[in-house]
Structures are given as C-alpha cells and as structure tokens.
C-alpha cells in the first residue's frame, strides 16, 4: 500500500502533534508499505523526519510560510492540467497514494489538502490535534469544513471534547469521526518511584512556553499571592517556546523566587523523579501528552476544564480541576490540592490505574490498523509493551543544514 502523510504544522520544526503521524509512518514503512510525507522545510529538521528519509520514505519539503489559506486560494483558481497545479498538489497527485493522512494542528489548517483530495477523487483521512472555543469559523468556512469532513473516509480527534466542539462549530454531526490517542514518551511498564520527602512540595509545569495556549501566566499570578509565597512550594517549568523570555520576565516582575526554568528535557520520566504533581493551566488543548505521561508515571495533576483534560483527570480522585482558565478558579483548584497534599501519592497511584484503563499502550499500532482497515488490508499485531525506543522522547532538531524546499 502507498500512504501519503501531510503535516500542516508550519510554526516550528516539531511539536507533540507530529508524533502520531510520524511514528505511524515509520511503523507502516517497517511493515513493507510505501510512505511519502509533505512537511515544512526548516534549516534544522527534526531527526524524526531524517529517520523517515533513512527508512526510504519520499519527502516533499514546502516553505513554512505557505499557509493553508494560500493553498486554498490557489485551489479555488484551478481546475486545470496537473502541470499548472501548485507544487504541493502536483506532488501528491503524482505520488498517487492509496490513502492520504492529513494531520492538522487544529481542525481546519489542512482544509486545502482535503479539498484537493476530494476534487481529485483521492481517499483521505483527517487527524485534528486541537480545538478551541476562542476560534469560530465563518459561515463560509464552516460549510467548507463540513463538506471536506464528510468526504473523508475517517476523521480522528484526540479527545471527545474537541470532536463535540467541532460539531458545534460547523453545526453538523460528524458520523465518520472517532477518537484517536497520541503516542506518549514514557514507559508504560511501571510508574516512577515517588520523590524523596524533603519538606518541599515540587510542582511541575510541562508545556510549550506559550501562555496564549498553555496559560503559564495564570499559574505565576496565583503563586505570586501572599499565601503561596509563604508555603514550602517550588515550581519547575519545563519546555521551550516563543514566550520563554517573556515568562522569565513575568516571574521576575512578580518577584517569584522558588521557580526554575529547565528548558527542554529529553527524558520525560526524569521530570517525575523529582516532582510531586503536574500543574497545567491551559486555555485550550487537545488531550495533553504531559497529562497522560504524568499519570503513567504515577503523578496527580491540577488542570483546567478544557478539551480532554477531564476525560482523564477525575477531580478529587486523580487530580484537581479548575472550572475555567482564570487566576481565581485555578487558584481555587491549587488551594484544594494544597489542602490534600498528603494524599498526592495515593492520588498518583489512582491516576496510574485510571490511565491504564483509558489509554492504550500501543496507540501507534492501533492507528496503523485503523488506516489499514480503511483500505481492507491486513492488520499489524499490536505491541503489548512498546519498546523504550518506540516511546522515546521526541527527536531534537538536527544541527546541520537540511535540503532546500521544492517550491
């Protein structure tokens, strides 16, 4: 079988939304299938992309600034011979896959690809990695989305909440939609031992440093309140992102001392060797990998009631849920957690039990079989316990120059 993977990500060389499609492509390639992928070109490509090329995948590089809106306008102007198609679409038609997988960071950034596949009679499926109430499509766009989604063989969302929100946004029931799980970056074999008790309660905020989505500013404002300044609490912030400098300035502005910025950490499990609880004040999400990973490692969480958070985190049982991403409400959730801090270890064990029931140990194998079933092909055996390589941390960017884009 011939599979084409389209990554709509255009703001960074890599992110959590890229894990599912890239690992699926590698697994299918290992199973003898032909693989091609269209990705944005960056001077330093992710090693995952290089791994795909090393395994014989055909890669098409496009410029990061070529957004789906530009492709959409181009496609509206074309019903003409292939040699005059935009390079992205001409490449896909020439490759002629049995199935195209369009991986979106949101729920509409791959719309131009969907429209092209629909008009060209090429079967496709769509993965939507995130959604937010802060974005609402215009009437015209909602209609286009509904048509493109209806023509897909399957739609996949990473949480029930994101799927239900999308249906409300376009005013249409998506009969061909279901939930898919992303691969995680810790071993599911056993939890991480509880940290040594030192009298300091250590909170870990693990997320892209982007307050517009992840809400770190909310957390910092809560911890700047007098009651928290007096408590034996340490905040450890992990991750990189466009607002790293701004968040450090905000921490200094608020006079926060018990806070450390660690940057990106390859070994996710090592984060939980030294921290007691996850704090994630997100403004919008899909289903956060960091929540899944914290639960696999036996840690409770404090989250906001957005997207799929409450599909995993049970308030008062495996963690604490703020009703909305605001300083007041997240402060209330953090206060409830503090009052139950001597129960965190037990709650972490319960979180581990809950995630074992709700998240498959081999989501990549399941997704591979969902794709193959769309084509009536034979299925892969699932891996009961994926190898540590399969659940390894996302690959860092290469430090060497990458090939130039095709366009």
N, C-alpha and C positions, 0 to 999 in steps of 0.2 A: 504494500500500500504506500501511497505517496501522501505525505502530510505537509501542509504549509502552516507555519506559525507566524502570526502578525502581532508584534508588540507595539502598542500605541504609546508606550512611555516615551516622553520627549523632554523631560525636565532634568534628568540625571542619568548617569550611566547604568545605575542599578537601583533596585528597591525591592521591598517584600512582594510587590505584585508580580515580579518577574520569576519568582521561584517555581510556581506551579507549571507554567508553560515550558520553562527551560528544562526542568527535571523530567517532565513528561516527554519532551522531545528526545532527551538522552536515553530514556528507558525504551521508547519506541525504536530508536536507532539501534540500540543493543539487541532488540528483538528482530532486526533484519529489515525494518521498514525504511523507506526513503524519506529524508527530512530536509526541509528548507525553512528559512526564517528571514523575515524582514525586521530589521532593528535600526534604531537611530545610530548614526556614527558619532563616536566621541574620540578625541585624541588618545584617551586611555580607556580601552574597552574592558568590560568585566571578564574575568577569567572563565566565567561560565560560558560566555559567547565563544571564547577561544577553545574551550573544551568541545563545544558543538562542532566547530570547524575541524578540530583534530579528529573527531569521530566521523567525519565525512559529510557533515551537513552542508548544504548550499546556503550561503548567506548573501542577503541583499542589504546594503547599507544605504540609508537615506539621511538627509540632513536633519538635525534636531529641530530646527525652526520650521520645518514643513509640518504644520499642524493639520489635523483632520479637517478643519474648516476650509483650508486652502484646497485640499484634495476634493472636498465636497463641491466647491465651486468649479473645480476642473471637471469633475464628473458630470455636473449639470450641463456643461458645454459640449459634452462628447456623446455621440452615438456614431462613431466614425471608425475607420480601419485601425487595426491594432498598432500600426507603426506611428500613429499620431496620439496614442494614449499617453498619459503621464507615465513616467518610467516605472513608478511603483506598480501600477495596474498592469502595464505591459509585461513586467517581470512575472507577476502572478499568473497571468493568462498563459504565458509561455511555459511556465513550470507545470501547469495543468494538474493540480493536486486532486486526489480523491476526496480530500476533506481539508478545509481551511479553518484554523482555530484563531479567532480574533480575541486577543487578551487586552482588556481595557483597564486602565487605572481607575476610571469612573464607570459611567454607564452609557456614555454617548460619544466618547472620543474615538471610537473605531467605526463610527457611522458611515463614513465614506467607503471604507472597505466592505462593510455589509452591503451597501447599495451596489457597489461594483459586482460583488459576488452574486447578488440577487439578479441583476440585469444580465450577467454573463452566464447564468444557469449553473453556477459552481456551488456545490453544497458547502455550508459553513456552520460552525457553532460559535457562540459568543460567551466569554467569561467576563463578568462585571465584578471588579475587585473592591469597589467602594461606592457609596452614595451619600447624599446629604440633603437635609431639608432646606439648607441655605441656597440650593440651586434648584430652579424650577424651569422646565423647558417652555418655550413659547408654544403657541398653538400649532404653528407650522412644524416646529421641530418635534413636538410630541407626536404628531401624525407620522412624520418620517420614521421616528423611533419605533412606533407601533408596527408599521409596515415591515421594517427591517427585522425586528424581533420575531414577528410572525413567520417570516420566510426562513428563519434559521432552523436547522434540524433540531438543535437543542440550545437552551440558554442556561447558564450557570451563574448563580450568585453565591457569595461566600457567607451570607447569613440570611435567615428568613426575613429579618427586619429590612435589609436592603432590597430584597425582592418585593416585599409588600409596599415599600415606599415607591419603588419604580412603577408598580402597577397604579398607584395613586397619581403619580406624576403624569402618566400618559393616559389615565382613565380607561385602562384595558386590562383584562385578565390575561396573564401570560401562561397559557396552557402547556407550553413546551418548556417551562422553566423548573429548575430544581436547585438544590444547594450542593455546592462542592466545597471540600476542605482543602486548605493550603498545606503543603509540607512544612514541618517545623524543624528547628535547628538544635534540638536536644535529643538525647537518647531516651526512648520510652521504656527502657528495661528496668530502671529503678530511679527513685527520687534522689535528689541531692540531700545529703545529711543536713540537719538543722544547724545553723551557725552557733558557735560558742556564745554563751551569755556573758556579756561584758558590762551590762547595765545601760548600754546604748542601743536604742531601737533604730535599726537602719532601714530606711525606705529607699526603694529603687524605682526611678522613673526611666523606663527603657523605651525610647521612641525617637523618631526623626525630630531634630530640633527645629520645629516648625509650629509655633504656637497657634497659628490660624487653624490647624487641624488637631494638634496634639494637646494644646491647652496648658503648656508648662507655666505660662504666666499666671494662670489661676492658682496653681499649686504654690508658686512662690509668694503670691499675695496672702494665701492662707497661712503659710509658715512665717510670714512677717508679723502676724498678730502677736500681741504680748504673751498670751498663754503658751504659744508654741516656742517662743524664744526661751522660755524658762524650762522647757522639757528636755529630757535626755534623748534627743532625736537627731539623727544625721540623715541628710538627703544625698543620695548618689544618683547623678544624672548620666545616663549612657546614651550615646548616639552622636551623629553628626547631622548637619543640615544648614539651610540658608540663614537661620537666625541664631547660630551658635554665639556669635559676638553679642547680639542684642540681649540674649538671655543672661549672659555673664554680666553685662552692664546693668540689667534689671536687678540681678541678685546683689550687686554692689550698691545700687541705688537704694534698695530696701534694707541694706545693712545686714544681710544674711551671712553668717559665719560658718555654720555647720552644714555646708553644702560643698560638694565636689563634682566637677565635670570630668568625666573619664574618657570622652570620645567614643569611637567605635571599638568594640571588644569582639574578637573573633569567636572566642569560646563562650557561648551563652551560658552554659552550665556554671562557669566560674563566677558569673554575676551572682548566682543564688547561693554560692558557698559562703558569701559574706553579707547577705541581705535577708531581711525577715519578711518583707511584704512588698508587692508591686503597687505603685501609685500611678494611675493613668487618667488624667483629667481631660480626655479627648472631647473635642467639639463635634467631630464626626469620625466614623470608622467604617470598616467592612466587618471583619472579625479579626481583632488584633492578634498577630502571631505571638506577641510578647505575653499576652494573657494565657494563650494555650501553653506556651513554654513554661511560664511560671507555675501553672497548675501541674504540668508533668513533673516539675521539679519539687512539688510539694509545698508551694507557697500560696497564701491567700492573696487577694487583690482588693484595691479600692479603685472603682471605676465609675464612669458616668453612664447614665441610662441612654446610650446612643447605640445605634446599629445592633450588632450581635453580642454586645457585652453581656447582657442579662440572659442570653441563651446559654452562657457558660457559667457566669458568676451569679450564685444564688445569695441574695442579700441576707446577712446574718448567719449564713451557713458556711459558705466557702469564701466569703469576702463581704464587701460593703459597697453599696450602690448609691451614688448621688443622683437625685431625681433629674438633674439637668447640669450642664457645664457652666456653673456660676460660682463665684467666690463663696457666697453664702451657703449654697447647697453642697458644694464639695467640702467646705469646712465642716458642715454637719456630719457628713459621712466620715471624714477624717477623725472627728471627735468621737464618733461611735466606735471607730476602730481602736482609737487610743484607750477607751474605757474597757475594751475587750482584749487588750494586747497580750495578756497572759493566756489567751485562747488561740493565739495565732498559729501555734504549732499544730494544734488539733485541727483547726480550720484548714491548714495547708494539707494535712493528710486527707481530709474530706474532699478538698479540691482535686487532689490526685485521683481519688476514687471516681469523682464525677467526670473528669476529663477522659478517663479510661473508658467510660460508658458512651461518651458523646463524640469523641474524635478518633477516627481510625488510625491505627499505627502505620498504615501504608496508604496515605491519600493519593500518592502518585500512581500506584498500581491500580487503584480504583478508578481514577480519572482515565488512565490508559484504556481500561476495559470499557468505560463509557464511550470513549471515542471509537474504539473498535466495534462496539455494538451498533453504533450509528451506520457502520458500513457492512454489518453482517459478517465480520471477520472473527477468527478465533481469538480467544482471550488469553491473557497472561495469568500465570499463577501469582497470587499475592504473596508478598513477603510478610510473614507474621511479625518478625522483628527486623526492620531495615538495618542495614549495616551502618556503622558510625559515619562512613563516607556518604551514605545516602542522606543522613540527617545532619551533615556538617554545616558549618556556618556559611552564609553567603560569600561567594568569592570576591575578593577585593579587586579593584581595578588594576590593570597592568600599568607598568611604568614606561612602557615602550610605545612608540608611535604605531597607530592602527592604520589599516588600509583606508584610502580615501573613499568617500561615498560614491555611489554610482550616478548620482544626479547633481 
